[in-house]
Amino acid sequence: MAEFNVDPFADLYARRAVGMSASEVRALFSVASRPDVVSLAGGMPFVQALPTEHVIEIVESVLTERADVALQYGAGQGSPLLRERLAMLMAEETTPADPEDLVVTTGAQQALDLIGKVLIDPGDLIAVEAPAYVGALSAFSAYEPRFLQIDLDEDGMVVEQLEEALLRGERPKFVYTVPNFHNPAGVTMSTSRREALVTLCREAHIPIVEDNPYGLLRFEGEAEPTLRSLDPHNVIYLGTVSKVFAPGVRVGWAVAEPGVLGRLVLAKEAADLCGSQLNMLITERYFAGERWRRNLQHLVDIYRSRRDAMLFALSERFPADARWTTPAGGFYVWVTLPEYFDTQALLAAAVERKVAYVPGTAFYPDGRGRQQMRLSFCYPPEDRIGEGVRRLGELLSDEEELYRSLSG
Amino acid sequence: MTTVAVLAGGRSPERDVSLRSGHRVASALQSRGRDTVLIDPAEGPFVENVSTARVSACYVALHGKDGEDGTVQRLLELLGIAYTGTGPRSCQLAFDKILAKETMDAHGVPTPPWTAIQATALRDLAAGPALGAAVERIGLPLVVKPSRAGSAMGLSFVDHERDLPHAVMNALSFADAAVIERRVDGPEVAVGMIGGTSEPLPLVEVVPKSGVFDYAARYTPGATEYFAPARLSPDVAAASQAAAAEAFEVLGLRDVGRADVMIDGDGRPWVIDVNVSPGMTDTSLLPMAAQAAGIGFEDLCDRVLRLALARQPNPDPVPPKGL
């Protein structure tokens, strides 16, 4: 008898790595990335809308004029000029930020990891939205927290639920939220909820992590105040240029009070010494001057039109008893189907019909979400969105027939 | 020099698995000095790519539909290109679990009691209420799986009748029919075949740490323990090999294959699945069986390829004299 040791390290993995396994859904996405499949799954920004020559000019000028800096290591916190530019982006949403309180990270995703590293001990309770951004759940999970899930409605996080949990004696280490154009739910937290949340958390001495990747992608209506602008001392703010410029430069940031910031910078240096100087210089120049504003407006117009195409197609093609959110910005529509649908099981059939979405289960740490799906409107053009929703609608109607028969 | 095309990828849900199989096979054949090119039928025009590469044989490392159901095999027959593995008709037979189980039943190969239901019957013939009869006839617990899929995709276990409709809908996401089969509890073993059934390979016993040999258990290294030879009595092992060999014979497998066999409490083997294009990844069972028999991975791939080349009337075309 011989035991086959497929992975000689199998017994050595840390607890946090045990859950990292192959998955059927991931395998299906590998087929879904084929060009004949309409992908309403990924959240890829439509970078084709960027003025290519302008970006090339910037890259050339950076390498011509600043190669000595661009190709070298740099400060862990990020260069002062870039930090000023990023603080300026925050000022666009009337959020005060001192560039000294800002650390540049490799996308906001790294900031999530650093926050986990600095704040989470195994077993700590973290309050997240239900559903929650899957990337935050993965980043935090590496530090082995427990999740306290707070429901969302059309006005964002149901703060009363958090309050009840605190009254029950729950003590989350921090509250993580995406208040604007939520990923995956598409909803935006109302002003009154924002005020209630910052007050509740300040009084309970629980910091808020505000993740705001989509705030500048507003299609209509007045901007809500950021949580950070309501309570700078108790809110750690995360930003990124991924959605307003390009995810390929991997530039994000965190703003926090000096104590937290100092630790985030040290954690950042321990993780990767410093970000890419080349990418940071490119980003710094992209946001110099006024041209980026025109580009951003162009992007917002494109995304608004795609959102409209998706909402129209949903109203035409989806079952009458399906419900979905109406995002005022961002990338995503969150669909809730009647309870007999299982979006995870259905993904294979969807891919077979050449359309893909993300099953709701990805966004809950506890296995919920089988009736939900996230649809992205950011990448495919309007006609492809229409076609994708049509294919999904047909699938759902066939599936409904099956269910009617099976339930006799 | 003859060029061998390793066919991998495709559009089935097992695309990823197939690419991993294909890359390993290609590098094994290269190490044996074979001129090898990897062709993904889902990338670009397949027939054109195969003819441009002027291949003398194809190594089929595709899994799932198109690659395992006879589609590619029939096309290669049409093109007159030699290929590894089973011919089109037997592929169709083995890949479709309904046809495979009917064939095994007809020839007395032990396969667990089963029935099946088609999506069209549910939709057009209001067949839902018939599921109750399935439970009555076969008894619980059940395994429900798509009639045409691999890697345990779309498979669910049903302990209570109330869970059956959901399991059937789940399976029907992957295929147009669901197979409902009695669940056999006991050790699971894989029986490999290389060349033919006369020299059986050692059995590989599969012990998933989660208790279920699902997609994650199959493709996450370390999630499953494998024992080769299996920890079975010589009688049970021999009976399993015999049952698998019968399955290979009656379904008409050629060159290579793998049967998945469950052993019940009385030591009786039940063939639950037969694969014409077994996985060749780093966690796949056929390469483990081969290794337990002293056949390394390169050897395994080369042997299978030689079988295909031997079927070719003129494997190394020589220009006619006088030209």
Boltz contact constraints between the chains, C-beta under 6 A:
constraints:
  - contact:
      token1: [A, 1]
      token2: [B, 227]
      max_distance: 6.0
  - contact:
      token1: [A, 1]
      token2: [B, 231]
      max_distance: 6.0
  - contact:
      token1: [A, 2]
      token2: [B, 228]
      max_distance: 6.0
  - contact:
      token1: [A, 3]
      token2: [B, 227]
      max_distance: 6.0
  - contact:
      token1: [A, 4]
      token2: [B, 226]
      max_distance: 6.0
  - contact:
      token1: [A, 4]
      token2: [B, 228]
      max_distance: 6.0
  - contact:
      token1: [A, 4]
      token2: [B, 288]
      max_distance: 6.0
  - contact:
      token1: [A, 6]
      token2: [B, 221]
      max_distance: 6.0
  - contact:
      token1: [A, 6]
      token2: [B, 283]
      max_distance: 6.0
  - contact:
      token1: [A, 7]
      token2: [B, 221]
      max_distance: 6.0
  - contact:
      token1: [A, 7]
      token2: [B, 222]
      max_distance: 6.0
  - contact:
      token1: [A, 10]
      token2: [B, 222]
      max_distance: 6.0
  - contact:
      token1: [A, 21]
      token2: [B, 216]
      max_distance: 6.0
  - contact:
      token1: [A, 21]
      token2: [B, 220]
      max_distance: 6.0
  - contact:
      token1: [A, 22]
      token2: [B, 216]
      max_distance: 6.0
  - contact:
      token1: [A, 22]
      token2: [B, 219]
      max_distance: 6.0
  - contact:
      token1: [A, 22]
      token2: [B, 220]
      max_distance: 6.0
  - contact:
      token1: [A, 24]
      token2: [B, 153]
      max_distance: 6.0
  - contact:
      token1: [A, 24]
      token2: [B, 215]
      max_distance: 6.0
  - contact:
      token1: [A, 27]
      token2: [B, 16]
      max_distance: 6.0
  - contact:
      token1: [A, 28]
      token2: [B, 13]
      max_distance: 6.0
  - contact:
      token1: [A, 30]
      token2: [B, 15]
      max_distance: 6.0
  - contact:
      token1: [A, 30]
      token2: [B, 16]
      max_distance: 6.0
  - contact:
      token1: [A, 31]
      token2: [B, 11]
      max_distance: 6.0
  - contact:
      token1: [A, 31]
      token2: [B, 15]
      max_distance: 6.0
  - contact:
      token1: [A, 345]
      token2: [B, 170]
      max_distance: 6.0
  - contact:
      token1: [A, 345]
      token2: [B, 173]
      max_distance: 6.0
  - contact:
      token1: [A, 346]
      token2: [B, 173]
      max_distance: 6.0
  - contact:
      token1: [A, 348]
      token2: [B, 13]
      max_distance: 6.0
  - contact:
      token1: [A, 348]
      token2: [B, 173]
      max_distance: 6.0
  - contact:
      token1: [A, 348]
      token2: [B, 174]
      max_distance: 6.0
  - contact:
      token1: [A, 349]
      token2: [B, 173]
      max_distance: 6.0
  - contact:
      token1: [A, 401]
      token2: [B, 123]
      max_distance: 6.0
  - contact:
      token1: [A, 402]
      token2: [B, 122]
      max_distance: 6.0
  - contact:
      token1: [A, 402]
      token2: [B, 169]
      max_distance: 6.0
  - contact:
      token1: [A, 405]
      token2: [B, 122]
      max_distance: 6.0
  - contact:
      token1: [A, 405]
      token2: [B, 126]
      max_distance: 6.0
  - contact:
      token1: [A, 405]
      token2: [B, 128]
      max_distance: 6.0
  - contact:
      token1: [A, 406]
      token2: [B, 128]
      max_distance: 6.0
  - contact:
      token1: [A, 406]
      token2: [B, 165]
      max_distance: 6.0
  - contact:
      token1: [A, 408]
      token2: [B, 128]
      max_distance: 6.0
  - contact:
      token1: [A, 408]
      token2: [B, 129]
      max_distance: 6.0
